[in-house]
Amino acid sequence: MSPTFTLDGKEVPFREGQTIIQAAHAAGQWIPHLCYHPEFKPHGSCKLCTVTVNGRHMASCTTQAAAGQVVESDTEALNGERRTLLQMLFVEGNHFCPSCEKSGDCKLQATAYDLGMMTPHFDHFYPCRPVDASHPEILLDFNRCILCSLCVRASRDVDGKSVFALSGRGIGTKLVVNAASGRLADTDVAMDDKAIAVCPVGVILKKRRGFAVPIGERTYDKAPISATEE
Amino acid sequence: MSEPAKRKLRVATTSLAGCFGCHMSFLDIDEHLFELIELIEFDRSPLTDIKEVGECDLGIIEGGLCNAENVHILREFRARCRKLVAIGACAVNGGLPAQRNHLKLTEILEEVYHTSPGIAQGLIPNDPELPLPLNKVHPLHEVVKIDWFIPGCPPSGEAIWKALTDIVAGRDPQLGFGLLRYD
């Protein structure tokens, strides 16, 4: 019999070494997240998956499950904090959903829908982040980057290339590519790289594919992200 | 004794730096308009052509702020409406007009009126009647308190109807899955 912890009052079994979010998702209980991805090592940066473990705030993607933990996730207080994190992500970048190719397939947008974010609330930064259209097949639109580092991890750990990296610190942190020129065209990126497919928002886009799927048939048009993803 | 007639909510609407798309979407509530008109009456609105906003229960504002006149009208609405609703992407986050925000206003005016191809000896308009553009486009909540938001570009007729019926019933508007949209 596997050990268990409780998540919002329900018993969740886990295997030794599993994190709370892994065990929760395996048991069919959704915890919102953006930088977590089941195929990669956790990064623990977006903090959206924060839960309380025995009353303490912990990122569920970096906290190992342990027997007897009392974990709370779907509470008004925690969802309120998650909405605030989302609002900060929205105002720090330039997220204009009506003109974004990723709209309807975007995890940031879908998570904000799921958590009922009606307004970005804070003052907008409107940062100036020029796009990189140098590559013939791939567009980088940094305006939408949420610094989840999934492309960084995918390129380094799966593709073995390190095409992408996060550079700088704090509010100055930005996504960069591994070329002296700073241009994607001068890297060894390839169309079938995992890094190209993993972006949860509309930063890494295959050119000439935008708006191919009509509104109503996109990933999160049919069901909320909490009912769509594992 | 007959019940006293319920007072209708007095509602003002306007479009600032918007495209009137949200107003068009409001008309998409179709036959609900008949129900709505039993509950509300319009003050200043493109639908009445009243020019000055009076004392209202509710102000519904489409579009963000791109010039000084937008700010003036928004402040009038805030002063005279008990509750304000920001409707649509532009009112909520600046929307399409805010995509000029990473460019310098002087450079935009230069390019539009001076240097773009096909313009011979163009002049940047400077008639005193024209409201001065703001350096950056702002959403409404950055200038006055906004009570409720209905995002969407535009929000669907169903979303607008849901939000309005919530408000008329005295509830905070809630848009569930399918109605809450940013695009």
Boltz contact constraints between the chains, C-beta under 6 A:
constraints:
  - contact:
      token1: [A, 97]
      token2: [B, 182]
      max_distance: 6.0
  - contact:
      token1: [A, 97]
      token2: [B, 183]
      max_distance: 6.0
  - contact:
      token1: [A, 98]
      token2: [B, 89]
      max_distance: 6.0
  - contact:
      token1: [A, 98]
      token2: [B, 153]
      max_distance: 6.0
  - contact:
      token1: [A, 98]
      token2: [B, 183]
      max_distance: 6.0
  - contact:
      token1: [A, 103]
      token2: [B, 183]
      max_distance: 6.0
  - contact:
      token1: [A, 109]
      token2: [B, 182]
      max_distance: 6.0
  - contact:
      token1: [A, 113]
      token2: [B, 180]
      max_distance: 6.0
  - contact:
      token1: [A, 118]
      token2: [B, 149]
      max_distance: 6.0
  - contact:
      token1: [A, 119]
      token2: [B, 92]
      max_distance: 6.0
  - contact:
      token1: [A, 119]
      token2: [B, 149]
      max_distance: 6.0
  - contact:
      token1: [A, 120]
      token2: [B, 93]
      max_distance: 6.0
  - contact:
      token1: [A, 123]
      token2: [B, 142]
      max_distance: 6.0
  - contact:
      token1: [A, 126]
      token2: [B, 101]
      max_distance: 6.0
  - contact:
      token1: [A, 128]
      token2: [B, 102]
      max_distance: 6.0
  - contact:
      token1: [A, 224]
      token2: [B, 177]
      max_distance: 6.0
